[in-house]
């Protein structure tokens, strides 16, 4: 028997339906999302706004050392 999560099943239903014909299939229920408090929502929005400010290809350690040496 194959046990999968709801999100995996909904992502590629045809694949799992073919598998279910051969062996058993058990789909785990979708997890309930926890509601965020107003403070948590505000924090999450701040993080989303700040993401992308620092490019991914920057070496932070070398940038720190360069900044220290300039002073």
mmCIF file of the N, C-alpha and C atoms, coordinates in Angstrom:
data_MODEL
# 
_entry.id   MODEL 
# 
loop_
_atom_site.group_PDB 
_atom_site.id 
_atom_site.type_symbol 
_atom_site.label_atom_id 
_atom_site.label_alt_id 
_atom_site.label_comp_id 
_atom_site.label_asym_id 
_atom_site.label_entity_id 
_atom_site.label_seq_id 
_atom_site.pdbx_PDB_ins_code 
_atom_site.Cartn_x 
_atom_site.Cartn_y 
_atom_site.Cartn_z 
_atom_site.occupancy 
_atom_site.B_iso_or_equiv 
_atom_site.pdbx_formal_charge 
_atom_site.auth_seq_id 
_atom_site.auth_comp_id 
_atom_site.auth_asym_id 
_atom_site.auth_atom_id 
_atom_site.pdbx_PDB_model_num 
ATOM 1   N N  . UNK A 1 1  ? 0.846  -1.170 0.000   1.00 0.00 ? 1  UNK A N  1 
ATOM 2   C CA . UNK A 1 1  ? 0.000  0.000  0.000   1.00 0.00 ? 1  UNK A CA 1 
ATOM 3   C C  . UNK A 1 1  ? 0.893  1.235  0.000   1.00 0.00 ? 1  UNK A C  1 
ATOM 4   N N  . UNK A 1 2  ? 0.552  2.185  -0.836  1.00 0.00 ? 2  UNK A N  1 
ATOM 5   C CA . UNK A 1 2  ? 1.282  3.439  -0.952  1.00 0.00 ? 2  UNK A CA 1 
ATOM 6   C C  . UNK A 1 2  ? 0.552  4.509  -0.151  1.00 0.00 ? 2  UNK A C  1 
ATOM 7   N N  . UNK A 1 3  ? 1.280  5.201  0.720   1.00 0.00 ? 3  UNK A N  1 
ATOM 8   C CA . UNK A 1 3  ? 0.700  6.259  1.545   1.00 0.00 ? 3  UNK A CA 1 
ATOM 9   C C  . UNK A 1 3  ? 1.297  7.581  1.096   1.00 0.00 ? 3  UNK A C  1 
ATOM 10  N N  . UNK A 1 4  ? 0.428  8.513  0.687   1.00 0.00 ? 4  UNK A N  1 
ATOM 11  C CA . UNK A 1 4  ? 0.893  9.816  0.214   1.00 0.00 ? 4  UNK A CA 1 
ATOM 12  C C  . UNK A 1 4  ? 0.083  10.924 0.869   1.00 0.00 ? 4  UNK A C  1 
ATOM 13  N N  . UNK A 1 5  ? 0.596  12.119 0.796   1.00 0.00 ? 5  UNK A N  1 
ATOM 14  C CA . UNK A 1 5  ? -0.100 13.281 1.330   1.00 0.00 ? 5  UNK A CA 1 
ATOM 15  C C  . UNK A 1 5  ? -1.056 13.849 0.292   1.00 0.00 ? 5  UNK A C  1 
ATOM 16  N N  . UNK A 1 6  ? -2.004 14.630 0.750   1.00 0.00 ? 6  UNK A N  1 
ATOM 17  C CA . UNK A 1 6  ? -3.004 15.223 -0.137  1.00 0.00 ? 6  UNK A CA 1 
ATOM 18  C C  . UNK A 1 6  ? -2.370 16.135 -1.180  1.00 0.00 ? 6  UNK A C  1 
ATOM 19  N N  . UNK A 1 7  ? -1.373 16.921 -0.770  1.00 0.00 ? 7  UNK A N  1 
ATOM 20  C CA . UNK A 1 7  ? -0.735 17.853 -1.705  1.00 0.00 ? 7  UNK A CA 1 
ATOM 21  C C  . UNK A 1 7  ? 0.004  17.109 -2.808  1.00 0.00 ? 7  UNK A C  1 
ATOM 22  N N  . UNK A 1 8  ? 0.659  15.987 -2.469  1.00 0.00 ? 8  UNK A N  1 
ATOM 23  C CA . UNK A 1 8  ? 1.331  15.184 -3.491  1.00 0.00 ? 8  UNK A CA 1 
ATOM 24  C C  . UNK A 1 8  ? 0.324  14.594 -4.464  1.00 0.00 ? 8  UNK A C  1 
ATOM 25  N N  . UNK A 1 9  ? -0.783 14.106 -3.923  1.00 0.00 ? 9  UNK A N  1 
ATOM 26  C CA . UNK A 1 9  ? -1.811 13.513 -4.774  1.00 0.00 ? 9  UNK A CA 1 
ATOM 27  C C  . UNK A 1 9  ? -2.419 14.545 -5.719  1.00 0.00 ? 9  UNK A C  1 
ATOM 28  N N  . UNK A 1 10 ? -2.716 15.720 -5.202  1.00 0.00 ? 10 UNK A N  1 
ATOM 29  C CA . UNK A 1 10 ? -3.339 16.738 -6.051  1.00 0.00 ? 10 UNK A CA 1 
ATOM 30  C C  . UNK A 1 10 ? -2.359 17.281 -7.083  1.00 0.00 ? 10 UNK A C  1 
ATOM 31  N N  . UNK A 1 11 ? -1.053 17.215 -6.804  1.00 0.00 ? 11 UNK A N  1 
ATOM 32  C CA . UNK A 1 11 ? -0.058 17.704 -7.762  1.00 0.00 ? 11 UNK A CA 1 
ATOM 33  C C  . UNK A 1 11 ? 0.019  16.806 -8.998  1.00 0.00 ? 11 UNK A C  1 
ATOM 34  N N  . UNK A 1 12 ? -0.095 15.488 -8.829  1.00 0.00 ? 12 UNK A N  1 
ATOM 35  C CA . UNK A 1 12 ? 0.015  14.563 -9.964  1.00 0.00 ? 12 UNK A CA 1 
ATOM 36  C C  . UNK A 1 12 ? -0.952 13.393 -9.773  1.00 0.00 ? 12 UNK A C  1 
ATOM 37  N N  . UNK A 1 13 ? -2.243 13.666 -9.981  1.00 0.00 ? 13 UNK A N  1 
ATOM 38  C CA . UNK A 1 13 ? -3.279 12.658 -9.756  1.00 0.00 ? 13 UNK A CA 1 
ATOM 39  C C  . UNK A 1 13 ? -3.132 11.437 -10.659 1.00 0.00 ? 13 UNK A C  1 
ATOM 40  N N  . UNK A 1 14 ? -2.848 11.656 -11.921 1.00 0.00 ? 14 UNK A N  1 
ATOM 41  C CA . UNK A 1 14 ? -2.785 10.549 -12.884 1.00 0.00 ? 14 UNK A CA 1 
ATOM 42  C C  . UNK A 1 14 ? -1.733 9.518  -12.504 1.00 0.00 ? 14 UNK A C  1 
ATOM 43  N N  . UNK A 1 15 ? -0.598 9.985  -12.028 1.00 0.00 ? 15 UNK A N  1 
ATOM 44  C CA . UNK A 1 15 ? 0.479  9.074  -11.620 1.00 0.00 ? 15 UNK A CA 1 
ATOM 45  C C  . UNK A 1 15 ? 0.004  8.147  -10.502 1.00 0.00 ? 15 UNK A C  1 
ATOM 46  N N  . UNK A 1 16 ? -0.667 8.718  -9.511  1.00 0.00 ? 16 UNK A N  1 
ATOM 47  C CA . UNK A 1 16 ? -1.095 7.924  -8.363  1.00 0.00 ? 16 UNK A CA 1 
ATOM 48  C C  . UNK A 1 16 ? -2.317 7.064  -8.675  1.00 0.00 ? 16 UNK A C  1 
ATOM 49  N N  . UNK A 1 17 ? -3.165 7.483  -9.594  1.00 0.00 ? 17 UNK A N  1 
ATOM 50  C CA . UNK A 1 17 ? -4.312 6.659  -9.977  1.00 0.00 ? 17 UNK A CA 1 
ATOM 51  C C  . UNK A 1 17 ? -3.848 5.397  -10.686 1.00 0.00 ? 17 UNK A C  1 
ATOM 52  N N  . UNK A 1 18 ? -2.801 5.510  -11.506 1.00 0.00 ? 18 UNK A N  1 
ATOM 53  C CA . UNK A 1 18 ? -2.239 4.322  -12.159 1.00 0.00 ? 18 UNK A CA 1 
ATOM 54  C C  . UNK A 1 18 ? -1.641 3.378  -11.118 1.00 0.00 ? 18 UNK A C  1 
ATOM 55  N N  . UNK A 1 19 ? -0.978 3.937  -10.117 1.00 0.00 ? 19 UNK A N  1 
ATOM 56  C CA . UNK A 1 19 ? -0.385 3.131  -9.050  1.00 0.00 ? 19 UNK A CA 1 
ATOM 57  C C  . UNK A 1 19 ? -1.470 2.458  -8.219  1.00 0.00 ? 19 UNK A C  1 
ATOM 58  N N  . UNK A 1 20 ? -2.592 3.144  -8.004  1.00 0.00 ? 20 UNK A N  1 
ATOM 59  C CA . UNK A 1 20 ? -3.683 2.594  -7.197  1.00 0.00 ? 20 UNK A CA 1 
ATOM 60  C C  . UNK A 1 20 ? -4.305 1.380  -7.847  1.00 0.00 ? 20 UNK A C  1 
ATOM 61  N N  . UNK A 1 21 ? -4.245 1.297  -9.176  1.00 0.00 ? 21 UNK A N  1 
ATOM 62  C CA . UNK A 1 21 ? -4.802 0.139  -9.868  1.00 0.00 ? 21 UNK A CA 1 
ATOM 63  C C  . UNK A 1 21 ? -4.001 -1.124 -9.556  1.00 0.00 ? 21 UNK A C  1 
ATOM 64  N N  . UNK A 1 22 ? -2.709 -0.957 -9.315  1.00 0.00 ? 22 UNK A N  1 
ATOM 65  C CA . UNK A 1 22 ? -1.839 -2.103 -9.051  1.00 0.00 ? 22 UNK A CA 1 
ATOM 66  C C  . UNK A 1 22 ? -1.781 -2.425 -7.562  1.00 0.00 ? 22 UNK A C  1 
ATOM 67  N N  . UNK A 1 23 ? -1.586 -1.408 -6.747  1.00 0.00 ? 23 UNK A N  1 
ATOM 68  C CA . UNK A 1 23 ? -1.499 -1.623 -5.303  1.00 0.00 ? 23 UNK A CA 1 
ATOM 69  C C  . UNK A 1 23 ? -2.439 -0.643 -4.606  1.00 0.00 ? 23 UNK A C  1 
ATOM 70  N N  . UNK A 1 24 ? -2.609 -0.815 -3.334  1.00 0.00 ? 24 UNK A N  1 
ATOM 71  C CA . UNK A 1 24 ? -3.504 0.063  -2.585  1.00 0.00 ? 24 UNK A CA 1 
ATOM 72  C C  . UNK A 1 24 ? -2.960 1.476  -2.484  1.00 0.00 ? 24 UNK A C  1 
ATOM 73  N N  . UNK A 1 25 ? -3.833 2.414  -2.224  1.00 0.00 ? 25 UNK A N  1 
ATOM 74  C CA . UNK A 1 25 ? -3.445 3.814  -2.117  1.00 0.00 ? 25 UNK A CA 1 
ATOM 75  C C  . UNK A 1 25 ? -4.161 4.446  -0.932  1.00 0.00 ? 25 UNK A C  1 
ATOM 76  N N  . UNK A 1 26 ? -3.407 5.085  -0.071  1.00 0.00 ? 26 UNK A N  1 
ATOM 77  C CA . UNK A 1 26 ? -3.996 5.793  1.063   1.00 0.00 ? 26 UNK A CA 1 
ATOM 78  C C  . UNK A 1 26 ? -3.556 7.248  0.979   1.00 0.00 ? 26 UNK A C  1 
ATOM 79  N N  . UNK A 1 27 ? -4.517 8.150  0.975   1.00 0.00 ? 27 UNK A N  1 
ATOM 80  C CA . UNK A 1 27 ? -4.227 9.577  0.884   1.00 0.00 ? 27 UNK A CA 1 
ATOM 81  C C  . UNK A 1 27 ? -4.463 10.196 2.257   1.00 0.00 ? 27 UNK A C  1 
ATOM 82  N N  . UNK A 1 28 ? -3.410 10.793 2.803   1.00 0.00 ? 28 UNK A N  1 
ATOM 83  C CA . UNK A 1 28 ? -3.525 11.437 4.107   1.00 0.00 ? 28 UNK A CA 1 
ATOM 84  C C  . UNK A 1 28 ? -4.287 12.749 3.949   1.00 0.00 ? 28 UNK A C  1 
ATOM 85  N N  . UNK A 1 29 ? -5.109 13.119 4.916   1.00 0.00 ? 29 UNK A N  1 
ATOM 86  C CA . UNK A 1 29 ? -5.902 14.356 4.794   1.00 0.00 ? 29 UNK A CA 1 
ATOM 87  C C  . UNK A 1 29 ? -5.022 15.595 4.783   1.00 0.00 ? 29 UNK A C  1 
ATOM 88  N N  . UNK A 1 30 ? -5.573 16.647 4.203   1.00 0.00 ? 30 UNK A N  1 
ATOM 89  C CA . UNK A 1 30 ? -4.862 17.925 4.157   1.00 0.00 ? 30 UNK A CA 1 
ATOM 90  C C  . UNK A 1 30 ? -4.764 18.489 5.565   1.00 0.00 ? 30 UNK A C  1 
ATOM 91  N N  . UNK A 1 31 ? -3.587 19.007 5.901   1.00 0.00 ? 31 UNK A N  1 
ATOM 92  C CA . UNK A 1 31 ? -3.396 19.588 7.232   1.00 0.00 ? 31 UNK A CA 1 
ATOM 93  C C  . UNK A 1 31 ? -4.084 20.941 7.294   1.00 0.00 ? 31 UNK A C  1 
ATOM 94  N N  . UNK A 1 32 ? -4.686 21.203 8.434   1.00 0.00 ? 32 UNK A N  1 
ATOM 95  C CA . UNK A 1 32 ? -5.324 22.498 8.632   1.00 0.00 ? 32 UNK A CA 1 
ATOM 96  C C  . UNK A 1 32 ? -4.246 23.537 8.888   1.00 0.00 ? 32 UNK A C  1 
ATOM 97  N N  . UNK A 1 33 ? -4.403 24.687 8.249   1.00 0.00 ? 33 UNK A N  1 
ATOM 98  C CA . UNK A 1 33 ? -3.441 25.758 8.449   1.00 0.00 ? 33 UNK A CA 1 
ATOM 99  C C  . UNK A 1 33 ? -3.765 26.509 9.731   1.00 0.00 ? 33 UNK A C  1 
ATOM 100 N N  . UNK A 1 34 ? -2.725 26.794 10.483  1.00 0.00 ? 34 UNK A N  1 
ATOM 101 C CA . UNK A 1 34 ? -2.896 27.515 11.732  1.00 0.00 ? 34 UNK A CA 1 
ATOM 102 C C  . UNK A 1 34 ? -3.117 28.990 11.415  1.00 0.00 ? 34 UNK A C  1 
ATOM 103 N N  . UNK A 1 35 ? -4.104 29.573 12.051  1.00 0.00 ? 35 UNK A N  1 
ATOM 104 C CA . UNK A 1 35 ? -4.368 30.989 11.838  1.00 0.00 ? 35 UNK A CA 1 
ATOM 105 C C  . UNK A 1 35 ? -3.334 31.812 12.596  1.00 0.00 ? 35 UNK A C  1 
ATOM 106 N N  . UNK A 1 36 ? -2.844 32.847 11.930  1.00 0.00 ? 36 UNK A N  1 
ATOM 107 C CA . UNK A 1 36 ? -1.844 33.708 12.537  1.00 0.00 ? 36 UNK A CA 1 
ATOM 108 C C  . UNK A 1 36 ? -2.504 34.873 13.264  1.00 0.00 ? 36 UNK A C  1 
ATOM 109 N N  . UNK A 1 37 ? -1.876 35.267 14.341  1.00 0.00 ? 37 UNK A N  1 
ATOM 110 C CA . UNK A 1 37 ? -2.367 36.438 15.062  1.00 0.00 ? 37 UNK A CA 1 
ATOM 111 C C  . UNK A 1 37 ? -1.988 37.696 14.267  1.00 0.00 ? 37 UNK A C  1 
ATOM 112 N N  . UNK A 1 38 ? -2.546 38.822 14.634  1.00 0.00 ? 38 UNK A N  1 
ATOM 113 C CA . UNK A 1 38 ? -2.252 40.079 13.934  1.00 0.00 ? 38 UNK A CA 1 
ATOM 114 C C  . UNK A 1 38 ? -0.765 40.404 14.025  1.00 0.00 ? 38 UNK A C  1 
ATOM 115 N N  . UNK A 1 39 ? -0.164 40.139 15.161  1.00 0.00 ? 39 UNK A N  1 
ATOM 116 C CA . UNK A 1 39 ? 1.269  40.401 15.342  1.00 0.00 ? 39 UNK A CA 1 
ATOM 117 C C  . UNK A 1 39 ? 2.104  39.506 14.435  1.00 0.00 ? 39 UNK A C  1 
ATOM 118 N N  . UNK A 1 40 ? 1.736  38.226 14.323  1.00 0.00 ? 40 UNK A N  1 
ATOM 119 C CA . UNK A 1 40 ? 2.462  37.301 13.457  1.00 0.00 ? 40 UNK A CA 1 
ATOM 120 C C  . UNK A 1 40 ? 2.291  37.672 11.987  1.00 0.00 ? 40 UNK A C  1 
ATOM 121 N N  . UNK A 1 41 ? 1.075  38.112 11.597  1.00 0.00 ? 41 UNK A N  1 
ATOM 122 C CA . UNK A 1 41 ? 0.844  38.536 10.212  1.00 0.00 ? 41 UNK A CA 1 
ATOM 123 C C  . UNK A 1 41 ? 1.692  39.746 9.863   1.00 0.00 ? 41 UNK A C  1 
ATOM 124 N N  . UNK A 1 42 ? 1.778  40.690 10.793  1.00 0.00 ? 42 UNK A N  1 
ATOM 125 C CA . UNK A 1 42 ? 2.577  41.900 10.578  1.00 0.00 ? 42 UNK A CA 1 
ATOM 126 C C  . UNK A 1 42 ? 4.053  41.525 10.412  1.00 0.00 ? 42 UNK A C  1 
ATOM 127 N N  . UNK A 1 43 ? 4.544  40.613 11.232  1.00 0.00 ? 43 UNK A N  1 
ATOM 128 C CA . UNK A 1 43 ? 5.923  40.158 11.148  1.00 0.00 ? 43 UNK A CA 1 
ATOM 129 C C  . UNK A 1 43 ? 6.176  39.440 9.817   1.00 0.00 ? 43 UNK A C  1 
ATOM 130 N N  . UNK A 1 44 ? 5.242  38.581 9.401   1.00 0.00 ? 44 UNK A N  1 
ATOM 131 C CA . UNK A 1 44 ? 5.381  37.858 8.138   1.00 0.00 ? 44 UNK A CA 1 
ATOM 132 C C  . UNK A 1 44 ? 5.383  38.817 6.950   1.00 0.00 ? 44 UNK A C  1 
ATOM 133 N N  . UNK A 1 45 ? 4.558  39.846 6.996   1.00 0.00 ? 45 UNK A N  1 
ATOM 134 C CA . UNK A 1 45 ? 4.533  40.839 5.923   1.00 0.00 ? 45 UNK A CA 1 
ATOM 135 C C  . UNK A 1 45 ? 5.847  41.604 5.866   1.00 0.00 ? 45 UNK A C  1 
ATOM 136 N N  . UNK A 1 46 ? 6.431  41.916 7.021   1.00 0.00 ? 46 UNK A N  1 
ATOM 137 C CA . UNK A 1 46 ? 7.716  42.612 7.050   1.00 0.00 ? 46 UNK A CA 1 
ATOM 138 C C  . UNK A 1 46 ? 8.815  41.748 6.446   1.00 0.00 ? 46 UNK A C  1 
ATOM 139 N N  . UNK A 1 47 ? 8.778  40.466 6.730   1.00 0.00 ? 47 UNK A N  1 
ATOM 140 C CA . UNK A 1 47 ? 9.774  39.547 6.164   1.00 0.00 ? 47 UNK A CA 1 
ATOM 141 C C  . UNK A 1 47 ? 9.609  39.468 4.655   1.00 0.00 ? 47 UNK A C  1 
ATOM 142 N N  . UNK A 1 48 ? 8.378  39.384 4.166   1.00 0.00 ? 48 UNK A N  1 
ATOM 143 C CA . UNK A 1 48 ? 8.136  39.329 2.726   1.00 0.00 ? 48 UNK A CA 1 
ATOM 144 C C  . UNK A 1 48 ? 8.624  40.598 2.032   1.00 0.00 ? 48 UNK A C  1 
ATOM 145 N N  . UNK A 1 49 ? 8.422  41.751 2.648   1.00 0.00 ? 49 UNK A N  1 
ATOM 146 C CA . UNK A 1 49 ? 8.889  43.007 2.061   1.00 0.00 ? 49 UNK A CA 1 
ATOM 147 C C  . UNK A 1 49 ? 10.413 43.059 2.018   1.00 0.00 ? 49 UNK A C  1 
ATOM 148 N N  . UNK A 1 50 ? 11.060 42.496 3.041   1.00 0.00 ? 50 UNK A N  1 
ATOM 149 C CA . UNK A 1 50 ? 12.517 42.554 3.129   1.00 0.00 ? 50 UNK A CA 1 
ATOM 150 C C  . UNK A 1 50 ? 13.197 41.506 2.255   1.00 0.00 ? 50 UNK A C  1 
ATOM 151 N N  . UNK A 1 51 ? 12.497 40.460 1.871   1.00 0.00 ? 51 UNK A N  1 
ATOM 152 C CA . UNK A 1 51 ? 13.131 39.419 1.070   1.00 0.00 ? 51 UNK A CA 1 
ATOM 153 C C  . UNK A 1 51 ? 13.474 39.975 -0.305  1.00 0.00 ? 51 UNK A C  1 
ATOM 154 N N  . UNK A 1 52 ? 14.632 39.592 -0.790  1.00 0.00 ? 52 UNK A N  1 
ATOM 155 C CA . UNK A 1 52 ? 15.080 40.056 -2.095  1.00 0.00 ? 52 UNK A CA 1 
ATOM 156 C C  . UNK A 1 52 ? 15.941 41.297 -2.031  1.00 0.00 ? 52 UNK A C  1 
ATOM 157 N N  . UNK A 1 53 ? 16.088 41.893 -0.846  1.00 0.00 ? 53 UNK A N  1 
ATOM 158 C CA . UNK A 1 53 ? 16.934 43.080 -0.725  1.00 0.00 ? 53 UNK A CA 1 
ATOM 159 C C  . UNK A 1 53 ? 18.399 42.694 -0.897  1.00 0.00 ? 53 UNK A C  1 
ATOM 160 N N  . UNK A 1 54 ? 18.828 41.599 -0.269  1.00 0.00 ? 54 UNK A N  1 
ATOM 161 C CA . UNK A 1 54 ? 20.203 41.127 -0.387  1.00 0.00 ? 54 UNK A CA 1 
ATOM 162 C C  . UNK A 1 54 ? 20.248 40.073 -1.496  1.00 0.00 ? 54 UNK A C  1 
ATOM 163 N N  . UNK A 1 55 ? 21.045 40.298 -2.539  1.00 0.00 ? 55 UNK A N  1 
ATOM 164 C CA . UNK A 1 55 ? 21.142 39.307 -3.618  1.00 0.00 ? 55 UNK A CA 1 
ATOM 165 C C  . UNK A 1 55 ? 21.710 37.984 -3.107  1.00 0.00 ? 55 UNK A C  1 
ATOM 166 N N  . UNK A 1 56 ? 21.300 36.891 -3.711  1.00 0.00 ? 56 UNK A N  1 
ATOM 167 C CA . UNK A 1 56 ? 21.727 35.568 -3.256  1.00 0.00 ? 56 UNK A CA 1 
ATOM 168 C C  . UNK A 1 56 ? 23.187 35.277 -3.567  1.00 0.00 ? 56 UNK A C  1 
ATOM 169 N N  . UNK A 1 57 ? 23.749 35.913 -4.590  1.00 0.00 ? 57 UNK A N  1 
ATOM 170 C CA . UNK A 1 57 ? 25.106 35.581 -5.009  1.00 0.00 ? 57 UNK A CA 1 
ATOM 171 C C  . UNK A 1 57 ? 26.173 36.414 -4.294  1.00 0.00 ? 57 UNK A C  1 
ATOM 172 N N  . UNK A 1 58 ? 25.836 37.128 -3.239  1.00 0.00 ? 58 UNK A N  1 
ATOM 173 C CA . UNK A 1 58 ? 26.782 37.954 -2.500  1.00 0.00 ? 58 UNK A CA 1 
ATOM 174 C C  . UNK A 1 58 ? 27.384 37.128 -1.366  1.00 0.00 ? 58 UNK A C  1 
ATOM 175 N N  . UNK A 1 59 ? 28.716 37.195 -1.242  1.00 0.00 ? 59 UNK A N  1 
ATOM 176 C CA . UNK A 1 59 ? 29.405 36.533 -0.134  1.00 0.00 ? 59 UNK A CA 1 
ATOM 177 C C  . UNK A 1 59 ? 29.404 37.502 1.046   1.00 0.00 ? 59 UNK A C  1 
ATOM 178 N N  . UNK A 1 60 ? 28.569 37.248 2.025   1.00 0.00 ? 60 UNK A N  1 
ATOM 179 C CA . UNK A 1 60 ? 28.389 38.179 3.140   1.00 0.00 ? 60 UNK A CA 1 
ATOM 180 C C  . UNK A 1 60 ? 29.646 38.318 3.996   1.00 0.00 ? 60 UNK A C  1 
ATOM 181 N N  . UNK A 1 61 ? 30.377 37.219 4.192   1.00 0.00 ? 61 UNK A N  1 
ATOM 182 C CA . UNK A 1 61 ? 31.579 37.289 5.020   1.00 0.00 ? 61 UNK A CA 1 
ATOM 183 C C  . UNK A 1 61 ? 32.626 38.202 4.402   1.00 0.00 ? 61 UNK A C  1 
ATOM 184 N N  . UNK A 1 62 ? 32.840 38.081 3.097   1.00 0.00 ? 62 UNK A N  1 
ATOM 185 C CA . UNK A 1 62 ? 33.839 38.941 2.451   1.00 0.00 ? 62 UNK A CA 1 
ATOM 186 C C  . UNK A 1 62 ? 33.365 40.397 2.432   1.00 0.00 ? 62 UNK A C  1 
ATOM 187 N N  . UNK A 1 63 ? 32.067 40.614 2.279   1.00 0.00 ? 63 UNK A N  1 
ATOM 188 C CA . UNK A 1 63 ? 31.540 41.980 2.309   1.00 0.00 ? 63 UNK A CA 1 
ATOM 189 C C  . UNK A 1 63 ? 31.728 42.603 3.689   1.00 0.00 ? 63 UNK A C  1 
ATOM 190 N N  . UNK A 1 64 ? 31.563 41.818 4.745   1.00 0.00 ? 64 UNK A N  1 
ATOM 191 C CA . UNK A 1 64 ? 31.766 42.321 6.104   1.00 0.00 ? 64 UNK A CA 1 
ATOM 192 C C  . UNK A 1 64 ? 33.230 42.700 6.316   1.00 0.00 ? 64 UNK A C  1 
ATOM 193 N N  . UNK A 1 65 ? 34.129 41.823 5.878   1.00 0.00 ? 65 UNK A N  1 
ATOM 194 C CA . UNK A 1 65 ? 35.557 42.114 6.062   1.00 0.00 ? 65 UNK A CA 1 
ATOM 195 C C  . UNK A 1 65 ? 35.984 43.346 5.277   1.00 0.00 ? 65 UNK A C  1 
ATOM 196 N N  . UNK A 1 66 ? 35.473 43.500 4.073   1.00 0.00 ? 66 UNK A N  1 
ATOM 197 C CA . UNK A 1 66 ? 35.785 44.686 3.286   1.00 0.00 ? 66 UNK A CA 1 
ATOM 198 C C  . UNK A 1 66 ? 35.273 45.946 3.970   1.00 0.00 ? 66 UNK A C  1 
ATOM 199 N N  . UNK A 1 67 ? 34.086 45.900 4.520   1.00 0.00 ? 67 UNK A N  1 
ATOM 200 C CA . UNK A 1 67 ? 33.522 47.051 5.211   1.00 0.00 ? 67 UNK A CA 1 
ATOM 201 C C  . UNK A 1 67 ? 34.328 47.396 6.457   1.00 0.00 ? 67 UNK A C  1 
ATOM 202 N N  . UNK A 1 68 ? 34.807 46.381 7.171   1.00 0.00 ? 68 UNK A N  1 
ATOM 203 C CA . UNK A 1 68 ? 35.611 46.613 8.377   1.00 0.00 ? 68 UNK A CA 1 
ATOM 204 C C  . UNK A 1 68 ? 36.959 47.221 8.000   1.00 0.00 ? 68 UNK A C  1 
ATOM 205 N N  . UNK A 1 69 ? 37.562 46.716 6.921   1.00 0.00 ? 69 UNK A N  1 
ATOM 206 C CA . UNK A 1 69 ? 38.873 47.213 6.506   1.00 0.00 ? 69 UNK A CA 1 
ATOM 207 C C  . UNK A 1 69 ? 38.816 48.642 5.974   1.00 0.00 ? 69 UNK A C  1 
ATOM 208 N N  . UNK A 1 70 ? 37.669 49.072 5.434   1.00 0.00 ? 70 UNK A N  1 
ATOM 209 C CA . UNK A 1 70 ? 37.521 50.427 4.928   1.00 0.00 ? 70 UNK A CA 1 
ATOM 210 C C  . UNK A 1 70 ? 37.526 51.448 6.047   1.00 0.00 ? 70 UNK A C  1 
ATOM 211 N N  . UNK A 1 71 ? 37.092 51.032 7.231   1.00 0.00 ? 71 UNK A N  1 
ATOM 212 C CA . UNK A 1 71 ? 37.001 51.962 8.370   1.00 0.00 ? 71 UNK A CA 1 
ATOM 213 C C  . UNK A 1 71 ? 38.305 52.206 8.985   1.00 0.00 ? 71 UNK A C  1 
# 
